[in-house]
């Protein structure tokens, strides 16, 4: 009981601090927080925002440091502390001949007709469906890349949960939303993984260097159609997004600037996973960009962008909104821009200023951020004390149901964030996510082992029943044995390939080769967690769970409801008397806690 009381006393500091006029006056003040204002709650807030939250022991370790020491330990992280994190284990699914992967199935079959080969597969010299092996291989890679991308997302989720350098992962998540690319366009998990590793390596370093690296990254080049950006016919996608979304923001450049920058990026392309410059496709003429003229190439364009004051203002303000709060005054935005610019775009310097500032710990900032789905999931895992992301429920499906799938942002602008994360329906889904962790589905079917859509599965079922390819791939709506079906079957026997069969075989081949995601449930023991605190009553138990899992405490009415619920479900208010059977009741009350609106805030 004594340990529980000490813990609860420490967590009460936030309410006292937020009621203090001196704290309210700290809003927009970038001066460092005083050592005397540093406590358990401010350390918890820092770990929540600069990472994904943590256990009481992790928070206490930060609180024992000075504010500067705590911030330094997170921002200037030591990679040697993460030797337990393993590199991504590839399934070995990428075969010679797949590159350059054609833009569509028709393009693939047309190439096969013209050359007798595509995707490393030769056309059958004679017989039925001569192009079928090529079509199978096309769909195989589409499916295999999707499944392997899901494995990369799980690998990243495990890193977010287990990393001793949580800011490295949080910063990578920021850049993933900033440089938003989608697997459905890139169609190569290797390129997505390589870009993620760029974010891990360079995320808190020079923004200028990161911008150059991303601009030369095959994932971004693929996503923004660099292959068609050539001398004489520049494609403006790449240049427009660099200025509009990545560096300056709308309204700080002209259409002429876009066209001239596009010329400078001509010839930038990739071969497989390597950046290349095709000199014969590069426009080496004089360009006029942002008021300056010269024979600029892509790197020089980026350097000219970095010279614009608005660039530092834009990127520092976006980082501020991600880590601190949505509301940002123009004056504070300018001040942040000056800090980043004076630091020669060193992101770590800006982060240090933010995380040490009085503004970061002001009433306007603390408990004001709606957790993104990924942040919600990872923070839940970490606060439960898990060592990795459980396979049940499925991390990708769960966060996708909450509107955030890693490597699948909805637009090139990434996720809107903020209040867009929270609707009545999404709040219900968040509660369902908590339920599925605490009470996992015993009938769970791994989505990465399900062979595609219902229609594809029907093809598989018919083949297993002994039907030939022609019969098995008829649309379900066709009447079997009817005139239409017979006519279709006759025509089908002369076709060069069967797309429906190719889609089925593609899924089958992909599932055979892509390694399955581990599917253990969360290893949780709430009874042990409570007993370790020497807690004696349901009142103390609820107070401990609220303090451990929620940064914003609910009202007294909700707290009373939770205590009454736990006492009634246990049949007693004594934890000592109920200790042998209280696990299910504790899980039920924690589910209620995690379903509260306040649990969605950090």
C-alpha positions as CSV (number, residue, x, y, z in Angstrom):
1,X,0.0,0.0,0.0
2,X,2.9,2.4,0.8
3,X,4.3,2.0,-2.7
4,X,0.9,2.7,-4.3
5,X,0.4,5.8,-2.2
6,X,3.8,7.2,-3.2
7,X,3.0,6.5,-6.9
8,X,-0.4,8.2,-6.6
9,X,1.0,11.2,-4.8
10,X,3.5,11.7,-7.6
11,X,0.8,11.7,-10.2
12,X,-1.3,14.3,-8.4
13,X,1.3,16.9,-9.2
14,X,-0.2,17.6,-12.6
15,X,-3.5,18.8,-11.2
16,X,-1.7,21.2,-8.9
17,X,0.6,22.4,-11.6
18,X,-2.2,23.1,-14.1
19,X,-4.1,25.2,-11.5
20,X,-1.1,27.5,-11.0
21,X,-1.3,30.9,-12.8
22,X,2.5,30.8,-13.2
23,X,2.2,27.6,-15.3
24,X,-0.5,29.1,-17.5
25,X,1.8,32.1,-18.2
26,X,4.4,29.8,-19.7
27,X,2.4,29.2,-22.9
28,X,4.5,30.2,-25.9
29,X,7.6,30.7,-23.7
30,X,10.6,28.8,-25.1
31,X,12.8,29.5,-22.1
32,X,13.8,26.2,-20.3
33,X,11.7,24.8,-17.5
34,X,13.1,25.3,-14.1
35,X,14.6,22.3,-12.3
36,X,12.2,22.9,-9.4
37,X,9.2,22.4,-11.7
38,X,10.5,19.0,-12.9
39,X,8.6,16.0,-11.4
40,X,7.0,12.7,-12.3
41,X,4.2,14.2,-14.4
42,X,6.5,16.4,-16.5
43,X,8.8,13.4,-17.1
44,X,5.7,11.3,-18.0
45,X,4.6,14.1,-20.5
46,X,8.1,14.2,-22.0
47,X,8.2,10.4,-22.5
48,X,4.6,10.4,-23.9
49,X,5.4,13.0,-26.6
50,X,9.1,12.3,-27.3
51,X,8.2,8.6,-27.4
52,X,5.2,6.5,-26.7
53,X,4.9,6.7,-22.9
54,X,6.2,4.0,-20.6
55,X,5.9,2.1,-17.4
56,X,6.1,3.9,-14.0
57,X,9.7,2.6,-13.6
58,X,10.7,4.2,-16.9
59,X,9.1,7.5,-16.0
60,X,10.7,7.5,-12.5
61,X,14.1,7.0,-14.1
62,X,13.5,10.1,-16.2
63,X,12.2,12.1,-13.3
64,X,15.3,11.3,-11.3
65,X,17.4,13.3,-13.8
66,X,17.4,17.0,-14.3
67,X,15.2,18.4,-17.2
68,X,18.3,18.9,-19.4
69,X,19.7,15.4,-18.7
70,X,16.3,13.8,-19.4
71,X,15.9,15.7,-22.7
72,X,19.5,15.0,-23.7
73,X,19.1,11.2,-23.0
74,X,16.1,11.1,-25.4
75,X,17.3,13.5,-28.2
76,X,20.9,12.4,-28.3
77,X,20.2,8.7,-28.0
78,X,22.9,6.1,-27.9
79,X,22.5,3.4,-30.6
80,X,24.5,1.0,-28.5
81,X,21.5,0.8,-26.2
82,X,19.5,-0.9,-28.9
83,X,21.6,-3.9,-29.7
84,X,18.7,-6.2,-28.8
85,X,16.8,-4.9,-31.8
86,X,17.3,-7.2,-34.8
87,X,17.4,-6.0,-38.5
88,X,14.4,-6.9,-40.7
89,X,14.4,-10.5,-41.7
90,X,13.6,-10.7,-45.4
91,X,11.5,-13.6,-46.7
92,X,13.6,-13.8,-49.9
93,X,10.7,-13.1,-52.2
94,X,12.3,-10.8,-54.8
95,X,13.5,-12.7,-57.8
96,X,15.8,-11.8,-60.7
97,X,13.9,-10.4,-63.7
98,X,11.2,-8.6,-61.7
99,X,12.9,-5.2,-62.3
100,X,11.9,-2.9,-63.8
101,X,8.4,-4.0,-62.7
102,X,5.8,-3.0,-65.4
103,X,3.2,-0.5,-64.5
104,X,0.2,-2.8,-65.1
105,X,-0.8,-6.3,-66.1
106,X,-1.5,-5.3,-69.7
107,X,2.0,-3.7,-70.0
108,X,3.4,-7.0,-68.7
109,X,1.6,-9.2,-71.1
110,X,2.4,-6.9,-74.0
111,X,6.1,-7.0,-73.1
112,X,5.9,-10.8,-73.0
113,X,4.2,-10.9,-76.4
114,X,6.9,-8.7,-78.0
115,X,10.0,-10.2,-76.4
116,X,8.9,-13.7,-75.4
117,X,9.7,-13.0,-71.8
118,X,8.7,-10.8,-68.9
119,X,9.5,-10.7,-65.2
120,X,12.1,-13.3,-65.7
121,X,9.6,-15.8,-67.0
122,X,9.6,-17.1,-70.6
123,X,6.4,-17.4,-72.6
124,X,5.3,-21.1,-73.3
125,X,6.4,-22.0,-76.8
126,X,3.0,-23.6,-77.5
127,X,-0.1,-25.0,-75.8
128,X,-3.0,-23.4,-73.9
129,X,-2.6,-20.1,-72.1
130,X,0.9,-19.4,-73.3
131,X,1.2,-16.2,-71.2
132,X,-0.2,-17.7,-68.0
133,X,3.1,-18.1,-66.1
134,X,4.0,-14.5,-66.8
135,X,0.6,-13.3,-65.5
136,X,1.0,-15.5,-62.4
137,X,4.3,-13.9,-61.7
138,X,2.9,-10.4,-62.1
139,X,0.2,-11.0,-59.5
140,X,2.7,-12.9,-57.3
141,X,4.9,-9.8,-56.9
142,X,1.9,-7.5,-56.2
143,X,0.7,-9.8,-53.5
144,X,4.1,-10.7,-52.1
145,X,5.1,-7.0,-51.8
146,X,1.9,-6.3,-49.9
147,X,2.4,-9.2,-47.5
148,X,6.1,-8.3,-46.9
149,X,5.2,-4.7,-46.4
150,X,2.9,-5.8,-43.6
151,X,5.8,-7.7,-42.1
152,X,7.9,-4.5,-42.3
153,X,5.2,-2.6,-40.5
154,X,5.2,-5.3,-37.7
155,X,8.9,-5.2,-37.5
156,X,8.7,-1.4,-37.0
157,X,5.9,-1.8,-34.5
158,X,8.1,-4.2,-32.5
159,X,10.9,-1.6,-32.6
160,X,8.6,1.2,-31.4
161,X,7.5,-1.0,-28.4
162,X,11.0,-2.4,-27.5
163,X,13.4,0.5,-28.4
164,X,15.4,2.1,-25.7
165,X,15.6,5.2,-28.0
166,X,11.9,5.9,-28.4
167,X,12.4,9.4,-30.0
168,X,14.2,7.7,-32.9
169,X,11.0,5.8,-33.7
170,X,8.7,8.7,-33.0
171,X,10.8,10.9,-35.3
172,X,10.7,8.2,-38.0
173,X,6.9,8.2,-37.6
174,X,6.8,11.9,-38.1
175,X,8.9,11.8,-41.3
176,X,6.8,8.8,-42.5
177,X,3.8,11.1,-42.4
178,X,5.7,14.1,-43.8
179,X,7.3,12.2,-46.7
180,X,4.1,10.2,-47.3
181,X,4.5,7.3,-49.8
182,X,2.1,4.5,-50.4
183,X,2.9,0.8,-51.0
184,X,0.1,0.6,-53.7
185,X,2.0,3.0,-55.9
186,X,5.6,2.0,-55.1
187,X,4.8,-1.7,-55.1
188,X,8.2,-2.8,-53.6
189,X,8.5,-3.4,-49.9
190,X,12.4,-3.1,-50.2
191,X,12.1,0.6,-51.2
192,X,9.7,1.3,-48.4
193,X,12.1,-0.4,-45.9
194,X,15.1,1.5,-47.2
195,X,13.3,4.9,-46.8
196,X,12.3,3.9,-43.2
197,X,15.9,3.1,-42.5
198,X,16.8,6.6,-43.8
199,X,14.4,8.1,-41.2
200,X,16.0,6.0,-38.5
201,X,19.5,7.0,-39.5
202,X,18.9,10.7,-40.3
203,X,15.7,11.6,-38.5
204,X,17.2,14.0,-35.9
205,X,20.1,15.2,-38.0
206,X,20.3,17.8,-40.8
207,X,16.9,18.5,-42.4
208,X,18.8,19.6,-45.5
209,X,20.7,16.4,-45.8
210,X,17.5,14.3,-45.1
211,X,15.7,16.3,-47.9
212,X,18.5,15.5,-50.4
213,X,18.5,11.8,-49.3
214,X,14.7,11.5,-49.7
215,X,14.8,13.3,-53.0
216,X,17.3,10.7,-54.3
217,X,15.5,7.8,-52.6
218,X,14.0,5.2,-55.1
219,X,10.8,5.0,-53.0
220,X,10.1,8.7,-53.4
221,X,11.3,8.8,-57.0
222,X,8.9,5.9,-57.8
223,X,6.0,7.5,-55.9
224,X,6.3,10.9,-57.6
225,X,6.9,9.6,-61.2
226,X,10.5,10.5,-61.6
227,X,10.8,8.1,-64.5
228,X,8.8,10.3,-66.8
229,X,10.6,13.5,-65.7
230,X,13.0,14.0,-68.7
231,X,14.6,16.8,-70.7
232,X,12.0,18.4,-73.0
233,X,9.1,17.0,-71.1
234,X,9.6,17.7,-67.4
235,X,7.0,16.2,-65.0
236,X,6.1,18.7,-62.3
237,X,4.9,16.2,-59.6
238,X,8.3,15.8,-57.9
239,X,9.2,19.5,-57.9
240,X,5.7,20.6,-56.8
241,X,5.5,18.3,-53.8
242,X,9.0,19.2,-52.6
243,X,8.0,22.8,-52.3
244,X,4.3,22.5,-51.4
245,X,4.5,19.6,-48.8
246,X,8.1,19.0,-47.9
247,X,9.8,22.3,-47.4
248,X,8.0,25.7,-48.0
249,X,4.3,25.2,-48.0
250,X,1.6,26.6,-50.3
251,X,1.9,30.1,-51.6
252,X,5.6,30.6,-51.2
253,X,6.6,29.9,-54.8
254,X,5.3,30.4,-58.3
255,X,4.2,28.1,-61.0
256,X,7.3,29.2,-62.9
257,X,9.4,28.1,-60.0
258,X,7.7,24.6,-60.2
259,X,8.5,24.3,-63.9
260,X,12.1,25.4,-63.5
261,X,12.7,23.1,-60.6
262,X,11.2,20.2,-62.5
263,X,13.8,20.9,-65.2
264,X,16.6,20.7,-62.6
265,X,15.3,17.3,-61.4
266,X,15.1,15.8,-64.9
267,X,17.2,12.6,-65.3
268,X,16.9,11.7,-61.6
269,X,15.8,8.1,-61.5
270,X,16.5,4.7,-60.0
271,X,17.5,1.2,-61.1
272,X,16.1,-1.4,-58.8
273,X,17.0,0.1,-55.3
274,X,19.8,2.4,-56.5
275,X,19.6,6.1,-57.3
276,X,20.9,7.1,-60.8
277,X,21.2,10.2,-62.9
278,X,20.5,9.7,-66.6
279,X,22.7,12.4,-68.0
280,X,21.2,12.3,-71.5
281,X,17.7,12.9,-69.9
282,X,18.9,15.8,-67.7
283,X,18.2,19.4,-68.8
284,X,21.5,21.2,-68.3
285,X,20.2,24.6,-69.5
286,X,19.9,27.7,-67.4
287,X,17.0,27.8,-65.0
288,X,15.5,30.7,-63.1
289,X,14.3,29.6,-59.7
290,X,13.2,31.7,-56.7
291,X,14.7,34.8,-58.3
292,X,18.1,33.2,-59.1
293,X,19.5,31.9,-62.4
294,X,22.0,29.2,-63.2
295,X,22.5,25.7,-64.5
296,X,21.0,24.2,-61.4
297,X,20.7,20.5,-60.7
298,X,18.3,19.0,-58.1
299,X,20.7,19.4,-55.1
300,X,21.3,23.1,-55.9
301,X,17.5,23.6,-56.1
302,X,17.1,22.1,-52.6
303,X,19.9,24.3,-51.3
304,X,18.2,27.4,-52.8
305,X,15.0,26.3,-51.0
306,X,16.9,26.0,-47.7
307,X,18.0,29.6,-48.1
308,X,14.4,30.8,-48.0
309,X,13.4,31.9,-44.5
310,X,9.9,30.4,-44.9
311,X,11.5,26.9,-45.2
312,X,12.7,26.8,-41.6
313,X,9.5,28.4,-40.4
314,X,7.4,25.8,-42.2
315,X,9.3,22.7,-41.1
316,X,9.8,23.8,-37.5
317,X,6.1,24.6,-37.2
318,X,5.2,21.2,-38.5
319,X,7.5,19.5,-36.0
320,X,6.0,21.7,-33.3
321,X,2.5,20.7,-34.1
322,X,3.5,17.0,-34.1
323,X,5.2,17.1,-30.7
324,X,3.6,19.9,-28.8
325,X,0.2,21.1,-29.9
326,X,-1.9,22.1,-32.9
327,X,-2.3,25.8,-32.1
328,X,0.7,27.9,-33.1
329,X,0.9,31.6,-33.3
330,X,2.7,33.3,-36.2
331,X,5.2,34.9,-33.8
332,X,6.1,31.6,-32.2
333,X,6.4,30.0,-35.7
334,X,8.9,32.7,-36.6
335,X,10.8,32.1,-33.4
336,X,11.0,28.4,-34.0
337,X,12.1,29.0,-37.6
338,X,15.0,31.2,-36.4
339,X,16.1,28.5,-34.0
340,X,16.2,25.9,-36.8
341,X,17.8,28.2,-39.3
342,X,20.5,29.4,-36.8
343,X,21.2,25.7,-36.1
344,X,21.9,25.1,-39.8
345,X,18.7,22.9,-39.9
346,X,19.8,20.6,-37.2
347,X,16.6,18.9,-36.0
348,X,18.0,17.8,-32.7
349,X,18.7,21.4,-31.7
350,X,15.1,22.3,-32.4
351,X,13.8,19.3,-30.4
352,X,16.0,20.1,-27.4
353,X,14.5,23.6,-27.4
354,X,11.0,22.3,-27.6
355,X,11.3,19.6,-25.0
356,X,13.0,21.9,-22.5
357,X,10.7,24.8,-23.0
358,X,8.1,26.1,-20.5
359,X,5.6,26.1,-23.4
360,X,6.0,22.3,-23.8
361,X,4.9,21.8,-20.1
362,X,2.2,24.5,-20.1
363,X,-1.5,23.8,-19.5
364,X,-2.1,24.4,-23.2
365,X,0.2,21.6,-24.2
366,X,-0.1,18.9,-21.6
367,X,-2.8,16.3,-22.2
368,X,-4.0,18.2,-25.3
369,X,-3.0,15.9,-28.1
370,X,-5.2,13.1,-29.6
371,X,-3.1,10.0,-30.0
372,X,-2.8,8.8,-33.6
373,X,-3.8,5.1,-34.0
374,X,-0.2,3.9,-34.1
375,X,0.7,6.0,-31.1
376,X,-2.4,4.7,-29.3
377,X,-1.4,1.1,-30.0
378,X,2.3,1.4,-29.2
379,X,1.7,3.4,-26.0
380,X,-0.8,0.8,-24.8
381,X,1.7,-1.9,-25.4
382,X,4.5,0.0,-23.6
383,X,2.3,0.9,-20.6
384,X,1.3,-2.7,-20.3
385,X,5.0,-3.5,-20.1
386,X,5.0,-5.7,-23.3
387,X,8.3,-6.4,-25.1
388,X,6.9,-6.5,-28.6
389,X,3.7,-6.0,-30.6
390,X,1.3,-9.0,-30.1
391,X,0.1,-10.8,-33.2
392,X,-3.5,-11.0,-31.9
393,X,-5.1,-8.6,-32.5
394,X,-3.4,-7.9,-35.8
395,X,-1.5,-4.6,-35.5
396,X,-1.9,-3.6,-39.1
397,X,-5.6,-4.4,-39.2
398,X,-6.3,-2.7,-35.9
399,X,-4.5,0.6,-36.7
400,X,-6.1,0.4,-40.2
401,X,-9.5,0.2,-38.7
402,X,-8.6,3.4,-36.7
403,X,-7.6,5.1,-40.0
404,X,-3.8,4.8,-39.9
405,X,-2.0,2.0,-41.8
406,X,1.8,2.2,-41.9
407,X,3.1,2.6,-45.5
408,X,-0.4,3.4,-46.7
409,X,-1.1,7.1,-46.0
410,X,-4.3,8.2,-47.7
411,X,-2.7,11.0,-49.7
412,X,0.7,12.5,-50.5
413,X,0.0,14.9,-47.7
414,X,0.0,12.1,-45.2
415,X,-2.6,11.8,-42.4
416,X,-4.6,14.9,-41.3
417,X,-4.2,14.0,-37.6
418,X,-5.6,16.0,-34.8
419,X,-9.4,15.9,-34.5
420,X,-9.7,13.7,-37.6
421,X,-8.6,10.8,-35.5
422,X,-11.6,11.1,-33.3
423,X,-15.2,10.5,-34.4
424,X,-17.9,8.6,-32.4
425,X,-17.3,5.5,-34.6
426,X,-13.6,5.7,-34.2
427,X,-13.9,6.1,-30.5
428,X,-15.9,2.8,-30.5
429,X,-13.2,1.2,-32.6
430,X,-10.6,2.3,-30.1
431,X,-12.5,0.6,-27.4
432,X,-12.7,-2.5,-29.5
433,X,-8.9,-2.4,-29.9
434,X,-8.5,-2.4,-26.2
435,X,-10.9,-5.2,-25.8
436,X,-9.1,-7.3,-28.4
437,X,-5.8,-6.9,-26.5
438,X,-7.3,-7.8,-23.1
439,X,-9.7,-10.5,-24.4
440,X,-8.1,-11.8,-27.6
441,X,-10.3,-13.6,-30.2
442,X,-9.8,-17.3,-29.8
443,X,-11.1,-17.8,-33.4
444,X,-8.6,-15.3,-34.8
445,X,-7.6,-16.0,-38.5
446,X,-4.3,-14.4,-39.5
447,X,-5.1,-11.9,-42.3
448,X,-1.6,-12.5,-43.9
449,X,-2.6,-16.2,-44.4
450,X,-6.0,-15.6,-46.0
451,X,-5.8,-16.1,-49.8
452,X,-7.0,-12.7,-51.1
453,X,-10.7,-11.7,-51.6
454,X,-13.8,-13.9,-51.3
455,X,-13.9,-14.2,-55.1
456,X,-10.3,-15.5,-55.2
457,X,-11.0,-17.9,-52.4
458,X,-14.0,-19.2,-54.4
459,X,-11.6,-20.0,-57.2
460,X,-9.4,-21.9,-54.8
461,X,-12.3,-23.9,-53.5
462,X,-13.5,-24.9,-57.0
463,X,-10.0,-26.0,-58.0
464,X,-9.8,-28.1,-54.8
465,X,-13.1,-29.6,-55.7
466,X,-11.6,-30.9,-58.9
467,X,-12.8,-28.3,-61.4
468,X,-10.6,-27.3,-64.3
469,X,-9.2,-23.7,-64.6
470,X,-11.9,-22.6,-67.0
471,X,-14.8,-23.8,-64.8
472,X,-13.2,-22.7,-61.5
473,X,-12.6,-19.1,-62.7
474,X,-16.1,-18.4,-64.0
475,X,-17.7,-15.5,-62.1
476,X,-20.0,-16.7,-59.3
477,X,-23.0,-14.9,-60.9
478,X,-22.9,-17.1,-64.0
479,X,-25.3,-20.0,-64.0
480,X,-23.3,-23.2,-64.0
481,X,-24.2,-25.3,-67.0
482,X,-26.2,-22.5,-68.7
483,X,-25.7,-21.3,-72.3
484,X,-23.7,-18.3,-71.1
485,X,-21.4,-20.4,-69.1
486,X,-20.8,-22.9,-71.9
487,X,-20.1,-20.1,-74.4
488,X,-17.6,-18.6,-71.9
489,X,-15.9,-21.9,-71.4
490,X,-15.4,-22.4,-75.1
491,X,-13.9,-18.9,-75.5
492,X,-11.8,-19.4,-72.4
493,X,-10.0,-22.4,-73.8
494,X,-8.4,-20.3,-76.6
495,X,-7.3,-17.4,-74.4
496,X,-3.7,-16.5,-73.9
497,X,-4.1,-16.2,-70.1
498,X,-6.7,-16.2,-67.4
499,X,-6.6,-13.2,-65.1
500,X,-8.7,-14.6,-62.4
501,X,-6.5,-17.7,-62.2
502,X,-3.4,-15.6,-62.2
503,X,-4.7,-13.6,-59.3
504,X,-5.4,-16.8,-57.4
505,X,-2.0,-18.3,-58.2
506,X,-0.3,-15.0,-57.3
507,X,-1.8,-15.1,-53.8
508,X,-0.9,-18.8,-53.4
509,X,2.7,-18.3,-54.5
510,X,3.0,-15.3,-52.2
511,X,1.7,-17.0,-49.2
512,X,4.0,-20.0,-49.8
513,X,7.1,-17.7,-49.8
514,X,6.3,-14.8,-47.4
515,X,7.2,-15.7,-43.8
516,X,4.2,-15.6,-41.4
517,X,3.9,-12.9,-38.7
518,X,4.2,-14.4,-35.2
519,X,0.8,-14.6,-33.6
520,X,1.1,-14.7,-29.9
521,X,-1.4,-12.8,-27.7
522,X,-0.3,-10.1,-25.3
523,X,1.4,-11.5,-22.2
524,X,-0.5,-9.6,-19.5
525,X,-0.8,-10.2,-15.8
526,X,-2.8,-7.4,-14.2
527,X,-3.1,-9.2,-10.9
528,X,0.6,-9.3,-10.5
529,X,0.9,-5.7,-11.5
530,X,-1.6,-4.7,-8.8
531,X,-0.1,-7.0,-6.1
532,X,3.4,-5.6,-6.7
533,X,2.1,-2.3,-5.5
534,X,0.9,-3.6,-2.2
535,X,-2.6,-2.4,-3.1
536,X,-5.4,-3.4,-0.7
537,X,-8.7,-2.0,-2.0
538,X,-10.6,-1.6,-5.3
539,X,-10.3,2.2,-4.8
540,X,-6.5,2.0,-4.7
541,X,-6.5,-0.4,-7.7
542,X,-8.6,1.8,-9.9
543,X,-6.5,4.9,-8.9
544,X,-3.3,3.0,-9.8
545,X,-4.6,1.9,-13.2
546,X,-5.8,5.4,-14.0
547,X,-2.5,6.9,-13.0
548,X,-0.5,4.3,-14.9
549,X,-2.5,4.4,-18.1
550,X,-4.0,7.8,-18.4
551,X,-2.2,11.1,-18.7
552,X,-5.5,13.0,-18.5
553,X,-7.5,11.9,-15.5
554,X,-11.3,11.4,-15.9
555,X,-13.8,13.2,-13.7
556,X,-14.8,12.0,-10.2
557,X,-18.1,10.5,-11.5
558,X,-16.2,8.2,-13.9
559,X,-13.7,7.3,-11.2
560,X,-16.5,6.3,-8.9
561,X,-18.2,4.3,-11.6
562,X,-15.0,2.3,-12.2
563,X,-14.5,1.6,-8.5
564,X,-18.1,0.5,-8.1
565,X,-17.9,-1.7,-11.2
566,X,-14.7,-3.4,-9.9
567,X,-16.1,-3.9,-6.4
568,X,-19.3,-5.4,-7.7
569,X,-17.6,-7.7,-10.2
570,X,-15.2,-8.9,-7.5
571,X,-17.9,-9.2,-4.9
572,X,-15.7,-7.3,-2.5
573,X,-13.8,-4.1,-2.2
574,X,-10.8,-6.0,-0.8
575,X,-8.0,-6.8,-3.2
576,X,-6.4,-9.1,-0.6
577,X,-9.6,-11.3,-0.5
578,X,-10.0,-11.3,-4.3
579,X,-6.4,-11.8,-5.3
580,X,-6.8,-15.4,-6.4
581,X,-9.6,-14.7,-8.9
582,X,-9.4,-10.9,-9.8
583,X,-7.6,-11.1,-13.2
584,X,-10.8,-11.0,-15.4
585,X,-12.3,-8.2,-13.3
586,X,-9.2,-6.2,-13.6
587,X,-9.2,-6.7,-17.4
588,X,-12.8,-5.6,-17.6
589,X,-12.2,-2.4,-15.6
590,X,-9.0,-1.6,-17.7
591,X,-11.1,-2.1,-20.8
592,X,-13.5,0.5,-19.5
593,X,-10.6,2.8,-18.7
594,X,-9.1,2.4,-22.2
595,X,-12.5,3.1,-23.7
596,X,-12.8,6.6,-22.0
597,X,-12.3,9.7,-24.2
598,X,-9.5,10.8,-21.8
599,X,-7.4,7.7,-22.7
600,X,-7.2,8.9,-26.2
601,X,-5.2,12.0,-25.1
602,X,-1.5,12.4,-24.3
